[in-house]
Amino acid sequence: MSAVTTTIAADAPVATLINVFTVQEDRQRQLVDVLVRATDEVMRNVPGFVAANIHAGTDGTRVVNYAQWRSADAIHAMLDDPAAQEHMREAAAIADHFEPHLYTVESVHHR
């Protein structure tokens, strides 16, 4: 089986979940580590998972999880998964605030 990578395209057959976390600077690394561990241990094994990308804001106060799933239904099933919920609770306890939303890719531009 070939590796699947994150591809951002307006016609990609994926659902995109972007979760923006606000965090205290001294807890940013802890949150990144929790999200990386959750992805490695749980999320990547949930049916419908395609890819996840964890971004740390250079100001130290934001962490963004850009995740792709096969469908919105797969995302909702993941949200109901007890193992995923455990990691989501752990991340929520570290963050001051978080906003997960589903998105569609409307336009992609390259040079």
N, CA, C and O atoms as CSV, one atom per row, in Angstrom:
chain,resi,resn,atom,element,x,y,z
A,1,MET,N,N,0.849,-1.186,0.000
A,1,MET,CA,C,0.000,0.000,0.000
A,1,MET,C,C,0.888,1.241,0.000
A,1,MET,O,O,1.807,1.345,0.812
A,2,SER,N,N,0.625,2.164,-0.887
A,2,SER,CA,C,1.432,3.380,-0.964
A,2,SER,C,C,0.993,4.376,0.104
A,2,SER,O,O,-0.157,4.383,0.545
A,3,ALA,N,N,1.931,5.203,0.498
A,3,ALA,CA,C,1.646,6.212,1.515
A,3,ALA,C,C,0.717,7.277,0.949
A,3,ALA,O,O,0.830,7.677,-0.210
A,4,VAL,N,N,-0.190,7.719,1.785
A,4,VAL,CA,C,-1.088,8.809,1.414
A,4,VAL,C,C,-0.548,10.074,2.062
A,4,VAL,O,O,-0.219,10.072,3.248
A,5,THR,N,N,-0.454,11.141,1.303
A,5,THR,CA,C,0.041,12.388,1.840
A,5,THR,C,C,-1.058,13.436,1.776
A,5,THR,O,O,-2.050,13.277,1.064
A,6,THR,N,N,-0.868,14.490,2.517
A,6,THR,CA,C,-1.823,15.587,2.484
A,6,THR,C,C,-1.750,16.263,1.127
A,6,THR,O,O,-0.687,16.720,0.706
A,7,THR,N,N,-2.870,16.322,0.456
A,7,THR,CA,C,-2.966,17.030,-0.811
A,7,THR,C,C,-4.114,18.015,-0.682
A,7,THR,O,O,-5.242,17.631,-0.372
A,8,ILE,N,N,-3.826,19.270,-0.917
A,8,ILE,CA,C,-4.872,20.282,-0.838
A,8,ILE,C,C,-5.283,20.625,-2.255
A,8,ILE,O,O,-4.506,21.186,-3.028
A,9,ALA,N,N,-6.516,20.280,-2.582
A,9,ALA,CA,C,-7.046,20.542,-3.914
A,9,ALA,C,C,-8.543,20.784,-3.799
A,9,ALA,O,O,-9.222,20.180,-2.968
A,10,ALA,N,N,-9.041,21.669,-4.635
A,10,ALA,CA,C,-10.463,22.008,-4.577
A,10,ALA,C,C,-11.348,20.814,-4.891
A,10,ALA,O,O,-12.496,20.775,-4.449
A,11,ASP,N,N,-10.850,19.842,-5.641
A,11,ASP,CA,C,-11.675,18.701,-6.019
A,11,ASP,C,C,-11.299,17.416,-5.275
A,11,ASP,O,O,-11.746,16.335,-5.656
A,12,ALA,N,N,-10.489,17.517,-4.224
A,12,ALA,CA,C,-10.073,16.332,-3.475
A,12,ALA,C,C,-11.275,15.703,-2.775
A,12,ALA,O,O,-12.112,16.409,-2.212
A,13,PRO,N,N,-11.357,14.377,-2.813
A,13,PRO,CA,C,-12.495,13.688,-2.189
A,13,PRO,C,C,-12.291,13.470,-0.692
A,13,PRO,O,O,-12.337,12.338,-0.209
A,14,VAL,N,N,-12.068,14.554,0.032
A,14,VAL,CA,C,-11.851,14.479,1.473
A,14,VAL,C,C,-12.667,15.547,2.189
A,14,VAL,O,O,-13.092,16.539,1.597
A,15,ALA,N,N,-12.870,15.313,3.468
A,15,ALA,CA,C,-13.454,16.324,4.351
A,15,ALA,C,C,-12.302,16.876,5.185
A,15,ALA,O,O,-11.453,16.118,5.654
A,16,THR,N,N,-12.272,18.172,5.366
A,16,THR,CA,C,-11.177,18.820,6.088
A,16,THR,C,C,-11.670,19.315,7.438
A,16,THR,O,O,-12.658,20.044,7.527
A,17,LEU,N,N,-10.970,18.911,8.479
A,17,LEU,CA,C,-11.238,19.380,9.833
A,17,LEU,C,C,-10.058,20.242,10.253
A,17,LEU,O,O,-8.920,19.774,10.305
A,18,ILE,N,N,-10.337,21.506,10.551
A,18,ILE,CA,C,-9.295,22.401,11.050
A,18,ILE,C,C,-9.675,22.808,12.462
A,18,ILE,O,O,-10.744,23.371,12.699
A,19,ASN,N,N,-8.774,22.512,13.400
A,19,ASN,CA,C,-9.010,22.837,14.798
A,19,ASN,C,C,-7.920,23.803,15.240
A,19,ASN,O,O,-6.739,23.458,15.241
A,20,VAL,N,N,-8.324,25.020,15.619
A,20,VAL,CA,C,-7.394,26.045,16.074
A,20,VAL,C,C,-7.471,26.111,17.594
A,20,VAL,O,O,-8.518,26.401,18.173
A,21,PHE,N,N,-6.338,25.835,18.219
A,21,PHE,CA,C,-6.231,25.879,19.678
A,21,PHE,C,C,-5.507,27.157,20.090
A,21,PHE,O,O,-4.531,27.554,19.453
A,22,THR,N,N,-5.980,27.796,21.145
A,22,THR,CA,C,-5.265,28.891,21.792
A,22,THR,C,C,-4.698,28.320,23.082
A,22,THR,O,O,-5.393,27.616,23.815
A,23,VAL,N,N,-3.446,28.622,23.354
A,23,VAL,CA,C,-2.755,27.995,24.480
A,23,VAL,C,C,-1.758,28.984,25.081
A,23,VAL,O,O,-1.281,29.884,24.390
A,24,GLN,N,N,-1.446,28.822,26.348
A,24,GLN,CA,C,-0.389,29.610,26.976
A,24,GLN,C,C,0.947,29.181,26.378
A,24,GLN,O,O,1.160,28.002,26.095
A,25,GLU,N,N,1.850,30.151,26.187
A,25,GLU,CA,C,3.131,29.861,25.547
A,25,GLU,C,C,3.873,28.697,26.194
A,25,GLU,O,O,4.475,27.878,25.500
A,26,ASP,N,N,3.830,28.623,27.519
A,26,ASP,CA,C,4.570,27.569,28.212
A,26,ASP,C,C,3.909,26.195,28.077
A,26,ASP,O,O,4.457,25.203,28.556
A,27,ARG,N,N,2.751,26.123,27.437
A,27,ARG,CA,C,2.059,24.842,27.254
A,27,ARG,C,C,1.941,24.442,25.783
A,27,ARG,O,O,1.396,23.385,25.467
A,28,GLN,N,N,2.453,25.289,24.881
A,28,GLN,CA,C,2.319,24.978,23.453
A,28,GLN,C,C,2.976,23.639,23.109
A,28,GLN,O,O,2.356,22.803,22.452
A,29,ARG,N,N,4.211,23.427,23.540
A,29,ARG,CA,C,4.921,22.179,23.223
A,29,ARG,C,C,4.169,20.974,23.777
A,29,ARG,O,O,4.087,19.939,23.117
A,30,GLN,N,N,3.621,21.099,24.984
A,30,GLN,CA,C,2.859,20.010,25.590
A,30,GLN,C,C,1.651,19.662,24.726
A,30,GLN,O,O,1.363,18.486,24.501
A,31,LEU,N,N,0.945,20.681,24.241
A,31,LEU,CA,C,-0.222,20.445,23.394
A,31,LEU,C,C,0.180,19.805,22.072
A,31,LEU,O,O,-0.472,18.866,21.617
A,32,VAL,N,N,1.247,20.302,21.451
A,32,VAL,CA,C,1.730,19.694,20.204
A,32,VAL,C,C,2.042,18.219,20.442
A,32,VAL,O,O,1.656,17.367,19.642
A,33,ASP,N,N,2.730,17.915,21.526
A,33,ASP,CA,C,3.099,16.533,21.825
A,33,ASP,C,C,1.871,15.648,22.023
A,33,ASP,O,O,1.851,14.506,21.565
A,34,VAL,N,N,0.854,16.164,22.696
A,34,VAL,CA,C,-0.387,15.404,22.897
A,34,VAL,C,C,-1.069,15.123,21.560
A,34,VAL,O,O,-1.528,14.007,21.316
A,35,LEU,N,N,-1.136,16.134,20.696
A,35,LEU,CA,C,-1.787,15.953,19.398
A,35,LEU,C,C,-1.006,14.985,18.505
A,35,LEU,O,O,-1.603,14.177,17.794
A,36,VAL,N,N,0.308,15.065,18.542
A,36,VAL,CA,C,1.135,14.139,17.759
A,36,VAL,C,C,0.937,12.713,18.272
A,36,VAL,O,O,0.752,11.787,17.482
A,37,ARG,N,N,0.976,12.541,19.579
A,37,ARG,CA,C,0.784,11.209,20.165
A,37,ARG,C,C,-0.608,10.669,19.853
A,37,ARG,O,O,-0.758,9.495,19.514
A,38,ALA,N,N,-1.619,11.514,19.967
A,38,ALA,CA,C,-2.994,11.078,19.675
A,38,ALA,C,C,-3.124,10.640,18.223
A,38,ALA,O,O,-3.789,9.649,17.922
A,39,THR,N,N,-2.487,11.381,17.332
A,39,THR,CA,C,-2.539,11.023,15.910
A,39,THR,C,C,-1.828,9.706,15.666
A,39,THR,O,O,-2.355,8.839,14.968
A,40,ASP,N,N,-0.638,9.541,16.228
A,40,ASP,CA,C,0.135,8.310,16.032
A,40,ASP,C,C,-0.533,7.086,16.655
A,40,ASP,O,O,-0.548,6.011,16.056
A,41,GLU,N,N,-1.083,7.252,17.854
A,41,GLU,CA,C,-1.612,6.111,18.585
A,41,GLU,C,C,-3.065,5.774,18.264
A,41,GLU,O,O,-3.460,4.610,18.333
A,42,VAL,N,N,-3.869,6.789,17.911
A,42,VAL,CA,C,-5.312,6.556,17.766
A,42,VAL,C,C,-5.849,6.997,16.410
A,42,VAL,O,O,-6.355,6.178,15.643
A,43,MET,N,N,-5.741,8.268,16.119
A,43,MET,CA,C,-6.447,8.826,14.960
A,43,MET,C,C,-6.100,8.129,13.651
A,43,MET,O,O,-6.989,7.846,12.848
A,44,ARG,N,N,-4.830,7.853,13.428
A,44,ARG,CA,C,-4.430,7.249,12.154
A,44,ARG,C,C,-5.004,5.851,11.972
A,44,ARG,O,O,-5.008,5.326,10.859
A,45,ASN,N,N,-5.491,5.240,13.056
A,45,ASN,CA,C,-6.085,3.903,12.985
A,45,ASN,C,C,-7.608,3.928,12.904
A,45,ASN,O,O,-8.236,2.878,12.766
A,46,VAL,N,N,-8.204,5.110,12.987
A,46,VAL,CA,C,-9.660,5.238,12.903
A,46,VAL,C,C,-10.060,5.178,11.423
A,46,VAL,O,O,-9.461,5.861,10.593
A,47,PRO,N,N,-11.064,4.367,11.093
A,47,PRO,CA,C,-11.490,4.290,9.688
A,47,PRO,C,C,-11.828,5.668,9.121
A,47,PRO,O,O,-12.508,6.470,9.761
A,48,GLY,N,N,-11.343,5.923,7.916
A,48,GLY,CA,C,-11.617,7.181,7.241
A,48,GLY,C,C,-10.530,8.217,7.387
A,48,GLY,O,O,-10.571,9.247,6.714
A,49,PHE,N,N,-9.542,7.972,8.259
A,49,PHE,CA,C,-8.434,8.910,8.426
A,49,PHE,C,C,-7.597,8.952,7.162
A,49,PHE,O,O,-7.295,7.909,6.582
A,50,VAL,N,N,-7.214,10.161,6.723
A,50,VAL,CA,C,-6.336,10.332,5.570
A,50,VAL,C,C,-4.992,10.903,6.013
A,50,VAL,O,O,-3.948,10.308,5.747
A,51,ALA,N,N,-5.012,12.050,6.687
A,51,ALA,CA,C,-3.770,12.718,7.073
A,51,ALA,C,C,-4.052,13.750,8.146
A,51,ALA,O,O,-5.173,14.244,8.272
A,52,ALA,N,N,-3.023,14.071,8.920
A,52,ALA,CA,C,-3.125,15.159,9.905
A,52,ALA,C,C,-1.806,15.910,9.914
A,52,ALA,O,O,-0.733,15.325,9.762
A,53,ASN,N,N,-1.909,17.197,10.091
A,53,ASN,CA,C,-0.747,18.077,10.130
A,53,ASN,C,C,-0.896,18.990,11.334
A,53,ASN,O,O,-1.884,19.714,11.456
A,54,ILE,N,N,0.082,18.953,12.216
A,54,ILE,CA,C,0.049,19.764,13.432
A,54,ILE,C,C,0.978,20.958,13.221
A,54,ILE,O,O,2.151,20.784,12.889
A,55,HIS,N,N,0.460,22.161,13.411
A,55,HIS,CA,C,1.220,23.393,13.215
A,55,HIS,C,C,1.318,24.134,14.549
A,55,HIS,O,O,0.323,24.274,15.261
A,56,ALA,N,N,2.508,24.602,14.878
A,56,ALA,CA,C,2.720,25.429,16.077
A,56,ALA,C,C,2.922,26.866,15.637
A,56,ALA,O,O,3.808,27.158,14.834
A,57,GLY,N,N,2.096,27.768,16.166
A,57,GLY,CA,C,2.232,29.184,15.832
A,57,GLY,C,C,3.560,29.731,16.322
A,57,GLY,O,O,4.014,29.393,17.416
A,58,THR,N,N,4.179,30.573,15.517
A,58,THR,CA,C,5.492,31.115,15.894
A,58,THR,C,C,5.420,32.056,17.084
A,58,THR,O,O,6.449,32.349,17.692
A,59,ASP,N,N,4.236,32.535,17.430
A,59,ASP,CA,C,4.111,33.405,18.613
A,59,ASP,C,C,3.929,32.591,19.889
A,59,ASP,O,O,3.886,33.155,20.982
A,60,GLY,N,N,3.822,31.265,19.759
A,60,GLY,CA,C,3.720,30.384,20.925
A,60,GLY,C,C,2.326,30.216,21.486
A,60,GLY,O,O,2.146,29.448,22.432
A,61,THR,N,N,1.321,30.905,20.940
A,61,THR,CA,C,-0.008,30.876,21.545
A,61,THR,C,C,-1.061,30.126,20.735
A,61,THR,O,O,-2.226,30.078,21.130
A,62,ARG,N,N,-0.666,29.545,19.618
A,62,ARG,CA,C,-1.632,28.826,18.799
A,62,ARG,C,C,-1.056,27.476,18.372
A,62,ARG,O,O,0.150,27.325,18.176
A,63,VAL,N,N,-1.944,26.515,18.236
A,63,VAL,CA,C,-1.634,25.225,17.630
A,63,VAL,C,C,-2.793,24.926,16.701
A,63,VAL,O,O,-3.953,25.078,17.081
A,64,VAL,N,N,-2.486,24.501,15.485
A,64,VAL,CA,C,-3.518,24.190,14.511
A,64,VAL,C,C,-3.358,22.745,14.076
A,64,VAL,O,O,-2.259,22.299,13.746
A,65,ASN,N,N,-4.458,22.028,14.079
A,65,ASN,CA,C,-4.501,20.669,13.561
A,65,ASN,C,C,-5.300,20.721,12.259
A,65,ASN,O,O,-6.497,21.009,12.269
A,66,TYR,N,N,-4.636,20.444,11.148
A,66,TYR,CA,C,-5.269,20.395,9.830
A,66,TYR,C,C,-5.372,18.917,9.480
A,66,TYR,O,O,-4.364,18.280,9.173
A,67,ALA,N,N,-6.577,18.370,9.523
A,67,ALA,CA,C,-6.760,16.936,9.302
A,67,ALA,C,C,-7.701,16.679,8.140
A,67,ALA,O,O,-8.674,17.403,7.932
A,68,GLN,N,N,-7.392,15.642,7.397
A,68,GLN,CA,C,-8.242,15.229,6.282
A,68,GLN,C,C,-8.797,13.836,6.563
A,68,GLN,O,O,-8.092,12.942,7.030
A,69,TRP,N,N,-10.083,13.687,6.262
A,69,TRP,CA,C,-10.797,12.433,6.455
A,69,TRP,C,C,-11.534,12.103,5.164
A,69,TRP,O,O,-11.785,12.987,4.346
A,70,ARG,N,N,-11.874,10.859,4.984
A,70,ARG,CA,C,-12.568,10.430,3.762
A,70,ARG,C,C,-13.939,11.085,3.607
A,70,ARG,O,O,-14.418,11.275,2.489
A,71,SER,N,N,-14.575,11.432,4.741
A,71,SER,CA,C,-15.914,12.034,4.678
A,71,SER,C,C,-16.224,12.717,6.003
A,71,SER,O,O,-15.548,12.495,7.007
A,72,ALA,N,N,-17.249,13.544,5.985
A,72,ALA,CA,C,-17.723,14.162,7.237
A,72,ALA,C,C,-18.242,13.085,8.181
A,72,ALA,O,O,-18.092,13.202,9.397
A,73,ASP,N,N,-18.852,12.036,7.630
A,73,ASP,CA,C,-19.331,10.934,8.481
A,73,ASP,C,C,-18.173,10.274,9.227
A,73,ASP,O,O,-18.320,9.898,10.390
A,74,ALA,N,N,-17.025,10.133,8.567
A,74,ALA,CA,C,-15.853,9.547,9.224
A,74,ALA,C,C,-15.385,10.439,10.375
A,74,ALA,O,O,-14.968,9.940,11.420
A,75,ILE,N,N,-15.455,11.740,10.184
A,75,ILE,CA,C,-15.085,12.674,11.256
A,75,ILE,C,C,-16.038,12.517,12.436
A,75,ILE,O,O,-15.604,12.453,13.586
A,76,HIS,N,N,-17.319,12.456,12.152
A,76,HIS,CA,C,-18.303,12.312,13.233
A,76,HIS,C,C,-18.141,10.984,13.959
A,76,HIS,O,O,-18.314,10.925,15.176
A,77,ALA,N,N,-17.813,9.922,13.237
A,77,ALA,CA,C,-17.570,8.624,13.872
A,77,ALA,C,C,-16.342,8.701,14.778
A,77,ALA,O,O,-16.346,8.139,15.874
A,78,MET,N,N,-15.290,9.392,14.329
A,78,MET,CA,C,-14.098,9.565,15.152
A,78,MET,C,C,-14.444,10.311,16.432
A,78,MET,O,O,-13.949,9.966,17.505
A,79,LEU,N,N,-15.287,11.327,16.329
A,79,LEU,CA,C,-15.665,12.097,17.514
A,79,LEU,C,C,-16.412,11.264,18.538
A,79,LEU,O,O,-16.412,11.592,19.725
A,80,ASP,N,N,-17.055,10.177,18.088
A,80,ASP,CA,C,-17.770,9.268,18.978
A,80,ASP,C,C,-16.891,8.141,19.513
A,80,ASP,O,O,-17.324,7.390,20.387
A,81,ASP,N,N,-15.678,8.012,19.009
A,81,ASP,CA,C,-14.769,6.933,19.403
A,81,ASP,C,C,-14.206,7.215,20.801
A,81,ASP,O,O,-13.622,8.276,21.020
A,82,PRO,N,N,-14.374,6.279,21.752
A,82,PRO,CA,C,-13.907,6.515,23.128
A,82,PRO,C,C,-12.405,6.802,23.230
A,82,PRO,O,O,-12.003,7.651,24.025
A,83,ALA,N,N,-11.579,6.121,22.454
A,83,ALA,CA,C,-10.134,6.364,22.512
A,83,ALA,C,C,-9.810,7.763,21.990
A,83,ALA,O,O,-8.955,8.449,22.551
A,84,ALA,N,N,-10.480,8.188,20.929
A,84,ALA,CA,C,-10.272,9.540,20.399
A,84,ALA,C,C,-10.749,10.580,21.407
A,84,ALA,O,O,-10.101,11.609,21.598
A,85,GLN,N,N,-11.872,10.313,22.046
A,85,GLN,CA,C,-12.405,11.250,23.041
A,85,GLN,C,C,-11.432,11.448,24.195
A,85,GLN,O,O,-11.299,12.557,24.714
A,86,GLU,N,N,-10.756,10.385,24.596
A,86,GLU,CA,C,-9.783,10.492,25.693
A,86,GLU,C,C,-8.679,11.484,25.329
A,86,GLU,O,O,-8.319,12.337,26.141
A,87,HIS,N,N,-8.146,11.378,24.122
A,87,HIS,CA,C,-7.089,12.294,23.691
A,87,HIS,C,C,-7.627,13.714,23.492
A,87,HIS,O,O,-6.930,14.687,23.782
A,88,MET,N,N,-8.848,13.834,23.004
A,88,MET,CA,C,-9.431,15.166,22.812
A,88,MET,C,C,-9.629,15.860,24.157
A,88,MET,O,O,-9.432,17.070,24.264
A,89,ARG,N,N,-10.017,15.105,25.180
A,89,ARG,CA,C,-10.155,15.684,26.518
A,89,ARG,C,C,-8.800,16.153,27.048
A,89,ARG,O,O,-8.701,17.211,27.669
A,90,GLU,N,N,-7.766,15.362,26.797
A,90,GLU,CA,C,-6.425,15.727,27.244
A,90,GLU,C,C,-5.964,17.022,26.565
A,90,GLU,O,O,-5.409,17.901,27.223
A,91,ALA,N,N,-6.191,17.140,25.265
A,91,ALA,CA,C,-5.820,18.361,24.538
A,91,ALA,C,C,-6.637,19.550,25.027
A,91,ALA,O,O,-6.101,20.645,25.196
A,92,ALA,N,N,-7.920,19.342,25.255
A,92,ALA,CA,C,-8.791,20.425,25.715
A,92,ALA,C,C,-8.369,20.930,27.096
A,92,ALA,O,O,-8.520,22.114,27.397
A,93,ALA,N,N,-7.846,20.045,27.928
A,93,ALA,CA,C,-7.417,20.447,29.269
A,93,ALA,C,C,-6.158,21.316,29.217
A,93,ALA,O,O,-5.913,22.103,30.132
A,94,ILE,N,N,-5.369,21.183,28.168
A,94,ILE,CA,C,-4.142,21.971,28.026
A,94,ILE,C,C,-4.441,23.326,27.397
A,94,ILE,O,O,-3.849,24.335,27.781
A,95,ALA,N,N,-5.349,23.351,26.441
A,95,ALA,CA,C,-5.659,24.569,25.695
A,95,ALA,C,C,-6.567,25.495,26.490
A,95,ALA,O,O,-7.355,25.051,27.326
A,96,ASP,N,N,-6.443,26.782,26.217
A,96,ASP,CA,C,-7.361,27.759,26.793
A,96,ASP,C,C,-8.679,27.765,26.020
A,96,ASP,O,O,-9.747,27.996,26.587
A,97,HIS,N,N,-8.582,27.508,24.724
A,97,HIS,CA,C,-9.748,27.576,23.845
A,97,HIS,C,C,-9.431,26.758,22.594
A,97,HIS,O,O,-8.270,26.647,22.199
A,98,PHE,N,N,-10.450,26.193,21.979
A,98,PHE,CA,C,-10.249,25.499,20.710
A,98,PHE,C,C,-11.510,25.606,19.879
A,98,PHE,O,O,-12.619,25.661,20.409
A,99,GLU,N,N,-11.322,25.635,18.561
A,99,GLU,CA,C,-12.439,25.774,17.628
A,99,GLU,C,C,-12.285,24.818,16.459
A,99,GLU,O,O,-11.613,25.137,15.478
A,100,PRO,N,N,-12.908,23.641,16.556
A,100,PRO,CA,C,-12.877,22.717,15.419
A,100,PRO,C,C,-14.033,23.016,14.462
A,100,PRO,O,O,-15.174,23.209,14.883
A,101,HIS,N,N,-13.715,23.050,13.176
A,101,HIS,CA,C,-14.742,23.273,12.156
A,101,HIS,C,C,-14.419,22.441,10.923
A,101,HIS,O,O,-13.255,22.165,10.632
A,102,LEU,N,N,-15.456,22.049,10.208
A,102,LEU,CA,C,-15.287,21.366,8.919
A,102,LEU,C,C,-15.207,22.412,7.821
A,102,LEU,O,O,-15.907,23.424,7.860
A,103,TYR,N,N,-14.347,22.161,6.840
A,103,TYR,CA,C,-14.146,23.101,5.743
A,103,TYR,C,C,-14.167,22.367,4.409
A,103,TYR,O,O,-13.922,21.162,4.342
A,104,THR,N,N,-14.460,23.110,3.357
A,104,THR,CA,C,-14.253,22.640,2.000
A,104,THR,C,C,-13.159,23.508,1.394
A,104,THR,O,O,-13.054,24.695,1.705
A,105,VAL,N,N,-12.357,22.918,0.539
A,105,VAL,CA,C,-11.321,23.683,-0.160
A,105,VAL,C,C,-11.983,24.338,-1.363
A,105,VAL,O,O,-12.500,23.648,-2.242
A,106,GLU,N,N,-11.969,25.627,-1.406
A,106,GLU,CA,C,-12.627,26.377,-2.478
A,106,GLU,C,C,-11.663,26.813,-3.577
A,106,GLU,O,O,-12.063,26.993,-4.727
A,107,SER,N,N,-10.396,26.980,-3.218
A,107,SER,CA,C,-9.453,27.480,-4.207
A,107,SER,C,C,-8.039,27.189,-3.734
A,107,SER,O,O,-7.739,27.319,-2.547
A,108,VAL,N,N,-7.168,26.797,-4.658
A,108,VAL,CA,C,-5.758,26.538,-4.359
A,108,VAL,C,C,-4.950,27.272,-5.437
A,108,VAL,O,O,-5.278,27.200,-6.622
A,109,HIS,N,N,-3.904,27.969,-5.020
A,109,HIS,CA,C,-3.089,28.744,-5.953
A,109,HIS,C,C,-1.626,28.362,-5.801
A,109,HIS,O,O,-1.142,28.191,-4.682
A,110,HIS,N,N,-0.927,28.228,-6.903
A,110,HIS,CA,C,0.513,27.925,-6.904
A,110,HIS,C,C,1.206,28.888,-7.852
A,110,HIS,O,O,0.585,29.454,-8.751
A,111,ARG,N,N,2.436,29.055,-7.647
A,111,ARG,CA,C,3.236,29.883,-8.547
A,111,ARG,C,C,3.666,29.034,-9.715
A,111,ARG,O,O,4.355,29.521,-10.611
